[in-house]
Amino acid sequence: MHLGTSVEKLIQFGAHGDLTISVVANDWRIRAENETLESISGLVDIVPNDLFQSYGTEFTFVRKVVTQSATVTLAEPVKVLRGLLYVTAEEFRRFRDKHGSAARRTEGIPAYLDSSHSLRSPQLKIAIEAWLALFADGTFDPKGRAVKQRIEEWLAKNHGDLSTNARENIATLINPEIYKDGGTPRTPGE
């Protein structure tokens, strides 16, 4: 399947219930309603909560699966290499029809910068933008002023709608001087 997105993005869509992610079970033991142990094999769907817990990891621990008839709990969690998870062609078509434009719109954008993400943080996006603008190339020169003050000036100029408190919080967060000696950030050259 090609959506032009990363595996992490597909896992994210699956964890939010927008995309069904499947795996082939091979004699996975389940606890039946009468408490006897049985096994399942074949195509099963991963429940969103198990996908949510697999962000940024190499494996997904599968605790429950959805079969053709019901959601079942495994007797013991199964460790599945994320590369073995896949999306069926039918599910891809359903997803593309429902979310195709959103998937293309966010292509290549990290989740924490995606303005359409349900848990986005505008201040985090501004903090990253400020750090990139001021420090990314390594040539930052505060021109004899405290680093935090220079950051706050940049924020006021480029994001004038931020509150004073928000500017101070962002400046404290991205200030590279704050952790060097502790206490109040130094003016360069002191």
LOSE-169048 format. One record per residue: residue in three letters; chain; z, y, x of N, C-alpha, C in turn; residue number from 1. Coordinates in steps of 0.001 Angstrom, whole numbers. Example, Ala and Ser with C-alpha at 12.3 -4.5 7.8 and 13.67 -1.06 7.14 Angstrom:
<rs>
R  rest  kette     n.zz     n.yy     n.xx    ca.zz    ca.yy    ca.xx     c.zz     c.yy     c.xx   nr
R   ALA      A     7800    -5690    13190     7800    -4500    12300     7800    -3300    13200    1
R   SER      A     7080    -2250    12850     7140    -1060    13670     7870       30    12900    2
</rs>
This chain:
<rs>
R  rest  kette     n.zz     n.yy     n.xx    ca.zz    ca.yy    ca.xx     c.zz     c.yy     c.xx   nr
R   MET      A        0    -1184      837        0        0        0        0     1241      878    1
R   HIS      A     -804     2221      521     -812     3466     1273     -539     4619      318    2
R   LEU      A      586     5253      502      914     6448     -275      889     7662      618    3
R   GLY      A      671     7459     1913      740     8568     2837     2182     8976     3081    4
R   THR      A     3113     8054     2824     4528     8363     3016     5147     7292     3890    5
R   SER      A     6322     7599     4408     7018     6669     5286     7746     5599     4485    6
R   VAL      A     8153     4536     5166     8968     3503     4532    10244     4138     3995    7
R   GLU      A    10797     5074     4749    12039     5736     4308    11821     6452     2974    8
R   LYS      A    10675     7081     2814    10378     7775     1561    10232     6775      421    9
R   LEU      A     9581     5634      676     9461     4604     -353    10828     4065     -746   10
R   ILE      A    11689     3840      261    13061     3389      -26    13766     4434     -876   11
R   GLN      A    13556     5708     -561    14178     6790    -1326    13701     6774    -2779   12
R   PHE      A    12400     6619    -2991    11893     6538    -4358    12499     5332    -5078   13
R   GLY      A    12600     4195    -4381    13182     3001    -4987    14643     3181    -5321   14
R   ALA      A    15387     3838    -4438    16820     4052    -4658    17083     4980    -5835   15
R   HIS      A    16137     5862    -6128    16307     6759    -7265    15722     6168    -8549   16
R   GLY      A    15265     4910    -8476    14770     4233    -9660    13349     4596   -10045   17
R   ASP      A    12623     5302    -9175    11259     5716    -9491    10210     4689    -9083   18
R   LEU      A    10573     3746    -8230     9628     2779    -7698    10339     1441    -7578   19
R   THR      A     9725      387    -8073    10329     -939    -7971     9925    -1570    -6649   20
R   ILE      A    10912    -1925    -5840    10688    -2553    -4541    11042    -4037    -4691   21
R   SER      A    10145    -4901    -4241    10324    -6339    -4429    10461    -7054    -3094   22
R   VAL      A    10892    -8305    -3164    10995    -9180    -2004    10856   -10606    -2516   23
R   VAL      A    10463   -11517    -1657    10369   -12917    -2051    11670   -13605    -1665   24
R   ALA      A    12374   -14119    -2667    13610   -14863    -2437    13260   -16306    -2091   25
R   ASN      A    14041   -16891    -1199    13799   -18269     -791    15107   -19039     -902   26
R   ASP      A    15310   -19658    -2038    16538   -20415    -2322    17793   -19575    -2122   27
R   TRP      A    17787   -18383    -2675    18976   -17538    -2628    19957   -18042    -3669   28
R   ARG      A    21190   -18198    -3251    22216   -18736    -4152    22749   -17634    -5058   29
R   ILE      A    22854   -17954    -6321    23404   -17021    -7307    24551   -17693    -8046   30
R   ARG      A    25430   -16863    -8564    26532   -17382    -9364    26133   -17240   -10828   31
R   ALA      A    25983   -18353   -11495    25563   -18356   -12893    26728   -17939   -13790   32
R   GLU      A    26414   -17669   -15072    27433   -17221   -16030    28577   -18223   -16157   33
R   ASN      A    28291   -19502   -16029    29347   -20515   -16149    30034   -20782   -14807   34
R   GLU      A    29842   -19864   -13851    30452   -19901   -12519    29923   -21023   -11628   35
R   THR      A    28870   -21699   -12015    28262   -22682   -11130    27293   -21963   -10205   36
R   LEU      A    27028   -22582    -9066    26090   -22002    -8119    24702   -22573    -8362   37
R   GLU      A    23731   -21685    -8454    22332   -22072    -8598    21561   -21329    -7529   38
R   SER      A    20258   -21534    -7471    19460   -20780    -6502    18207   -20250    -7184   39
R   ILE      A    17666   -19173    -6602    16432   -18598    -7106    15437   -18496    -5962   40
R   SER      A    14185   -18594    -6307    13099   -18440    -5343    11983   -17667    -6025   41
R   GLY      A    11180   -17008    -5237    10045   -16281    -5780    10264   -14788    -5756   42
R   LEU      A     9372   -14082    -6425     9394   -12625    -6436    10573   -12096    -7252   43
R   VAL      A    11379   -11249    -6622    12497   -10594    -7300    12474    -9115    -6927   44
R   ASP      A    13056    -8295    -7774    13121    -6855    -7523    14503    -6489    -7006   45
R   ILE      A    14541    -5557    -6062    15799    -5089    -5482    16378    -4013    -6397   46
R   VAL      A    17693    -4045    -6624    18307    -3024    -7474    18434    -1723    -6683   47
R   PRO      A    18299     -578    -7367    18331      720    -6673    19557      934    -5792   48
R   ASN      A    20744      485    -6211    21947      737    -5411    21873       71    -4043   49
R   ASP      A    21306    -1139    -3961    21154    -1797    -2665    20170    -1040    -1779   50
R   LEU      A    19136     -465    -2389    18186      335    -1614    18830     1618    -1135   51
R   PHE      A    19640     2245    -1976    20311     3495    -1613    21153     3304     -357   52
R   GLN      A    21806     2148     -241    22667     1890      910    21888     1517     2163   53
R   SER      A    20565     1392     2055    19780      983     3215    19076     2138     3913   54
R   TYR      A    19347     3393     3517    18714     4531     4184    18959     4468     5684   55
R   GLY      A    17914     4597     6447    18034     4719     7891    18489     3463     8601   56
R   THR      A    18521     2315     7935    18958     1086     8581    17773      144     8746   57
R   GLU      A    17945     -859     9567    16881    -1823     9823    16826    -2890     8730   58
R   PHE      A    17980    -3153     8111    18074    -4197     7107    18558    -3624     5784   59
R   THR      A    18227    -4320     4715    18770    -4027     3398    19645    -5217     3024   60
R   PHE      A    20884    -4961     2654    21747    -6029     2184    21571    -6137      678   61
R   VAL      A    21005    -7245      240    20713    -7466    -1170    21898    -8180    -1798   62
R   ARG      A    22461    -7553    -2833    23619    -8115    -3527    23273    -8568    -4943   63
R   LYS      A    22308    -7856    -5560    21835    -8177    -6902    20326    -8096    -6889   64
R   VAL      A    19697    -8885    -7743    18250    -8818    -7892    17899    -8878    -9368   65
R   VAL      A    16715    -8388    -9667    16203    -8452   -11029    15110    -9506   -11041   66
R   THR      A    15318   -10530   -11864    14312   -11574   -12029    13520   -11250   -13288   67
R   GLN      A    12643   -12146   -13697    11868   -11924   -14913    12760   -11851   -16144   68
R   SER      A    13913   -12495   -16080    14749   -12563   -17277    15986   -11674   -17248   69
R   ALA      A    16550   -11395   -16073    17810   -10652   -16054    18152   -10183   -14648   70
R   THR      A    19193    -9356   -14582    19764    -8971   -13298    20810   -10010   -12935   71
R   VAL      A    20719   -10545   -11721    21666   -11577   -11293    22351   -11145   -10008   72
R   THR      A    23586   -11597    -9850    24372   -11302    -8662    24283   -12493    -7717   73
R   LEU      A    24020   -12219    -6465    23944   -13289    -5477    25347   -13758    -5116   74
R   ALA      A    25480   -15020    -4781    26780   -15569    -4388    27281   -14879    -3118   75
R   GLU      A    26366   -14586    -2211    26678   -13856     -977    25524   -12892     -715   76
R   PRO      A    25802   -11695     -171    24710   -10759      131    23704   -11384     1099   77
R   VAL      A    22441   -11072      915    21379   -11556     1786    20860   -10368     2593   78
R   LYS      A    20746   -10573     3895    20263    -9528     4792    18746    -9641     4868   79
R   VAL      A    18027    -8591     4389    16564    -8622     4347    16016    -7536     5263   80
R   LEU      A    15174    -7920     6188    14497    -6960     7053    13662    -6043     6174   81
R   ARG      A    13798    -4741     6353    13115    -3806     5458    11608    -3995     5441   82
R   GLY      A    11035    -4496     6509     9606    -4740     6541     9159    -5840     5587   83
R   LEU      A    10100    -6632     5084     9759    -7689     4140     9797    -7205     2697   84
R   LEU      A    10279    -5991     2475    10263    -5406     1144     8861    -4871      880   85
R   TYR      A     8399    -4966     -351     7059    -4449     -627     6948    -3998    -2074   86
R   VAL      A     5850    -3331    -2346     5562    -2823    -3680     4329    -3558    -4183   87
R   THR      A     4398    -4113    -5370     3246    -4821    -5928     2154    -3818    -6301   88
R   ALA      A      932    -4305    -6398     -193    -3437    -6768       33    -2835    -8149   89
R   GLU      A      551    -3627    -9078      819    -3123   -10429     1862    -2001   -10403   90
R   GLU      A     2920    -2202    -9631     3965    -1181    -9537     3429       65    -8851   91
R   PHE      A     2562     -106    -7847     1958     1035    -7184     1141     1872    -8155   92
R   ARG      A      352     1217    -8988     -450     1949    -9965      445     2719   -10942   93
R   ARG      A     1504     2067   -11408     2436     2740   -12319     3070     3950   -11646   94
R   PHE      A     3502     3770   -10412     4144     4856    -9668     3151     5991    -9412   95
R   ARG      A     1948     5636    -8974      927     6643    -8686      606     7464    -9928   96
R   ASP      A      483     6792   -11063      180     7499   -12304     1305     8441   -12713   97
R   LYS      A     2536     8035   -12458     3692     8842   -12871     4069     9893   -11830   98
R   HIS      A     4020     9525   -10537     4558    10402    -9481     3562    10733    -8381   99
R   GLY      A     2309    10361    -8528     1345    10512    -7443     1279    11900    -6860  100
R   SER      A     1222    12932    -7687     1108    14294    -7158     2381    14707    -6430  101
R   ALA      A     3543    14263    -6922     4802    14602    -6242     4875    13932    -4885  102
R   ALA      A     4405    12681    -4791     4426    11971    -3512     3513    12661    -2508  103
R   ARG      A     2325    13095    -2949     1427    13794    -2025     1982    15150    -1617  104
R   ARG      A     2647    15838    -2563     3171    17171    -2281     4246    17129    -1195  105
R   THR      A     5050    16071    -1158     6161    16008     -207     5802    15238     1062  106
R   GLU      A     4539    14832     1208     4119    14068     2375     4438    14825     3656  107
R   GLY      A     5084    14143     4595     5379    14730     5890     6567    15674     5900  108
R   ILE      A     7215    15911     4777     8372    16800     4712     9630    15955     4736  109
R   PRO      A    10548    16209     5678    11800    15452     5662    12534    15681     4341  110
R   ALA      A    13231    14668     3864    13919    14756     2571    14852    15964     2499  111
R   TYR      A    15531    16297     3596    16490    17404     3565    15815    18772     3472  112
R   LEU      A    14486    18830     3685    13746    20083     3541    12865    20111     2299  113
R   ASP      A    12822    19016     1579    11959    18894      408    12544    19688     -756  114
R   SER      A    11903    20775    -1141    12435    21634    -2203    12411    20960    -3561  115
R   SER      A    11684    19834    -3706    11679    19121    -4976    12743    18023    -5031  116
R   HIS      A    13473    17809    -3924    14509    16774    -3894    15672    17181    -4793  117
R   SER      A    16198    16248    -5544    17263    16558    -6498    18564    16983    -5822  118
R   LEU      A    18763    16626    -4562    19995    16981    -3854    19736    17963    -2717  119
R   ARG      A    18720    18793    -2869    18357    19743    -1812    19477    20775    -1603  120
R   SER      A    19492    21356     -417    20447    22405      -90    19660    23581      475  121
R   PRO      A    19489    24646     -306    18730    25802      191    19319    26383     1478  122
R   GLN      A    20653    26402     1607    21253    26960     2823    20968    26088     4038  123
R   LEU      A    20913    24758     3868    20561    23888     4986    19140    24184     5452  124
R   LYS      A    18242    24359     4510    16853    24673     4851    16778    26004     5611  125
R   ILE      A    17521    26998     5166    17534    28305     5837    18151    28188     7226  126
R   ALA      A    19220    27384     7348    19869    27191     8657    18889    26564     9649  127
R   ILE      A    18147    25575     9210    17174    24925    10093    16059    25901    10455  128
R   GLU      A    15593    26662     9490    14557    27666     9752    15046    28688    10780  129
R   ALA      A    16289    29145    10626    16848    30132    11557    16978    29546    12965  130
R   TRP      A    17483    28324    13054    17638    27703    14368    16278    27564    15048  131
R   LEU      A    15287    27099    14289    13948    26953    14865    13385    28291    15326  132
R   ALA      A    13576    29326    14518    13044    30644    14857    13736    31242    16086  133
R   LEU      A    15039    31026    16203    15797    31676    17275    15946    30844    18543  134
R   PHE      A    16084    29515    18400    16485    28711    19553    15502    27629    19989  135
R   ALA      A    14572    27235    19143    13742    26061    19427    12983    26159    20743  136
R   ASP      A    12475    27333    21081    11667    27431    22298    12506    27673    23562  137
R   GLY      A    13819    27809    23406    14713    27966    24557    14712    29332    25205  138
R   THR      A    14104    30335    24589    14022    31662    25198    14881    32699    24484  139
R   PHE      A    15836    32272    23671    16650    33201    22900    17349    34212    23814  140
R   ASP      A    17256    35490    23457    17923    36556    24196    18642    37442    23184  141
R   PRO      A    19976    37394    23127    20697    38190    22134    20756    39676    22483  142
R   LYS      A    20171    40074    23596    20110    41486    24002    21502    42116    24084  143
R   GLY      A    22425    41401    24739    23758    41942    24987    24706    41877    23801  144
R   ARG      A    24297    41340    22694    25172    41238    21527    25679    39809    21390  145
R   ALA      A    26752    39640    20640    27284    38307    20385    26212    37468    19693  146
R   VAL      A    26144    36211    20042    25127    35323    19490    25238    35261    17965  147
R   LYS      A    26446    35105    17459    26635    35003    16011    26128    36267    15305  148
R   GLN      A    26399    37421    15891    25934    38685    15307    24409    38723    15265  149
R   ARG      A    23772    38257    16311    22300    38253    16373    21726    37314    15316  150
R   ILE      A    22382    36157    15114    21938    35214    14081    22064    35860    12705  151
R   GLU      A    23194    36514    12454    23413    37159    11160    22379    38262    10908  152
R   GLU      A    22003    38985    11957    20969    40013    11816    19631    39390    11440  153
R   TRP      A    19290    38270    12084    18040    37588    11760    18055    37119    10299  154
R   LEU      A    19180    36564     9864    19308    36089     8486    19181    37244     7494  155
R   ALA      A    19818    38383     7793    19724    39542     6895    18288    40034     6801  156
R   LYS      A    17578    40033     7920    16193    40504     7933    15257    39540     7202  157
R   ASN      A    15449    38241     7401    14522    37248     6871    14948    36615     5554  158
R   HIS      A    16229    36729     5223    16750    36169     3968    17782    37143     3404  159
R   GLY      A    17317    38340     3074    18199    39412     2608    18957    39105     1337  160
R   ASP      A    18509    38116      564    19190    37777     -680    20427    36903     -467  161
R   LEU      A    20664    36436      764    21859    35635     1046    23109    36501      981  162
R   SER      A    24185    35913      495    25457    36634      483    25982    36756     1919  163
R   THR      A    26890    37674     2124    27507    37848     3443    28180    36551     3876  164
R   ASN      A    28869    35910     2948    29557    34654     3240    28561    33575     3662  165
R   ALA      A    27432    33466     2970    26416    32477     3318    25845    32751     4707  166
R   ARG      A    25587    34027     5020    25077    34375     6360    26084    33986     7439  167
R   GLU      A    27363    34265     7190    28402    33911     8168    28489    32400     8359  168
R   ASN      A    28416    31650     7253    28491    30188     7343    27324    29614     8134  169
R   ILE      A    26132    30090     7852    24948    29597     8557    25009    29990    10027  170
R   ALA      A    25421    31216    10302    25511    31681    11699    26529    30855    12480  171
R   THR      A    27637    30524    11846    28645    29692    12509    28086    28298    12766  172
R   LEU      A    27377    27753    11801    26824    26408    11917    25832    26289    13067  173
R   ILE      A    24923    27235    13210    23845    27083    14205    24148    27762    15540  174
R   ASN      A    25295    28422    15658    25646    29143    16880    25878    28164    18031  175
R   PRO      A    25031    28167    19060    25200    27224    20168    26372    27574    21087  176
R   GLU      A    26899    28767    20987    27994    29190    21856    29358    28755    21337  177
R   ILE      A    29489    28450    20086    30790    28281    19455    31608    27124    20018  178
R   TYR      A    30968    26074    20514    31725    24921    20963    31916    24847    22473  179
R   LYS      A    31363    25786    23205    31437    25688    24660    32860    25811    25187  180
R   ASP      A    33579    26875    24809    34927    27088    25316    35956    27160    24208  181
R   GLY      A    35539    27056    22976    36462    27200    21855    36714    28673    21590  182
R   GLY      A    37317    28969    20472    37633    30355    20139    36408    31127    19714  183
R   THR      A    36517    32433    19802    35429    33320    19386    34236    33164    20318  184
R   PRO      A    33034    33106    19741    31852    32989    20577    31745    34159    21557  185
R   ARG      A    31304    33838    22764    31200    34839    23817    29909    35621    23685  186
R   THR      A    29922    36836    24197    28696    37588    24381    28073    37068    25657  187
R   PRO      A    26790    36767    25658    26155    36231    26866    26389    37128    28070  188
R   GLY      A    26607    36510    29206    26831    37243    30442    28297    37488    30749  189
R   GLU      A    29173    37205    29787    30608    37401    30041    31187    36226    30780  190
</rs>
